[in-house]
Amino acid sequence: MKKLMYVLLIVVMVIGLAGCAKATPAPTKAPAPTKAPAAPKTETVEITAWTVGPDDPSYYRAKNLELAVDRVNKKLAAEGSKYRISVKASFDTTTWGDYKKRVLLAFEGGKAPDIVLSGHEDIAPWAAAGYILPLDDYISKYPDTYNDFFAPLWNAVSYKGKKWGIPQDAEARPMYYRIDLLKKLGWSDGEIKAFPDKVKKGEFTLEDMLKTAKEAQDKGIVKPGFGFWHRPKKGGDFYEIYYDFGGTLQDPKSGKLVLDKKALLGMYKFLYDATHTYKVTKADLLGTEWKIIHDNVAHGKVLFYFGGTWNRAEWTQKYLSDVSDPDKYLWQNMGFALIPAAKKGGKPVTLSHPLVYMITKASKHPDLAFRLLTEASAPDLNAKHAVTSGHLAIRKAELSDPTYAKDRFAKEVAYMLDYTTFLPNNPNFGPMDEIIYGGISAVETGQWTPEDAVKNVASDVQTELGDKVIVK
């Protein structure tokens, strides 16, 4: 009995001690490492773009699209978009004719790029044909960018109440003159310095220019036929003379083309006088290679030349390799002014031919193509193009960009935009332009008198276009 009681006591004590002991926790597994969330899959879209000079210094028309890619992709990433972009941009330096033929073949063959760059006058025919897209809805999404553009440029890209392009650059077409040759004529430094302002006030006319050019020829300062030159091929430059004589090319109400016979006669008579009366322009100038034109003008063989602001960049970079400091050489020897007025006291003119980016109907990602254009239109990028190629600013903010602000030529030529004119946005302008240029060629070669040219051209335009043109 005592033995049984002792055993029970031992059992109770063991159980009590066991109850008082702290329980040892069971070993636990280490938590599995947390996996970082998988990065969203992205899709890279290649945007194709065709651009054109054809002048070599305008290569930023393509390069700026390439420089804008990273800016677009950073914003797409910040927005959580699955898209990224790359760009394949070409830059054509052949001729306008070859380039536009290539573009039209691509449109018709269904192989157009996402973006195409061309002159603003192509908007009307390409929009009418359904080749390009209206951009108003896209433009409205980026007011900070597009409200900063100079307002007149939107007129150049508008057709039937919609905007079909983004201005890529602006320019003016001045009358260049040789300072060194005017000095040989006896002009003082003061007279030469005041010359652009004299032109601006209408005190120096187109006829005054021809007379001055003839004087230079008569004195042996320039060779016969080298007193005044213009472009050697069809192009918009000739219409600044037509505008100078009070002409219009488009009716603001109906949108129809206008052929003003009085202004046309003024243009033809001026060109006839230059080649046959004063003989300061070579009668076979049309058809001359551009290289010959620029080489002679840049090296001071021609007294007066109607060209473009971009020509100065061409001369500096391409045609004056034999000069130690081309920029200094041009400032010393080449001046620029507006195209002189047709009559004393009249208003001088210039002409702008904005090149514009357009998005084609063939683009599968027009929204991404437009974003690329928006970033490529940044003030710092466009300032590089303007200064490098001799063009003018398209945005107000561009004027204060350090690259643009320190460029003397860009600043001094900017006033010309107050005197500028544009070609019409009308799908029928191309055929009329061909006929008018045919008249220019016939007048300069002596086949037609100015009066015959007006009569024949007006008749041909009326036959070709019918009621699509107003002949007055």
Helices and strands as residue ranges (DSSP letters): H 2-20, E 43-52, G 56-58, H 60-78, E 83-92, H 96-109, E 115-119, G 120-122, H 123-128, H 136-139, H 143-146, H 152-156, E 158-159, E 162-163, E 166-167, E 175-178, H 179-184, H 189-200, H 206-218, E 228-229, G 236-238, H 239-244, E 257-259, H 261-272, I 273-277, H 290-298, E 304-306, H 309-314, I 315-319, H 326-333, E 334-337, E 350-351, E 355-359, H 366-376, H 379-389, G 397-400, H 402-405, H 408-413, G 414-419, E 420-421, H 429-444, H 450-465, G 466-468, E 469-471
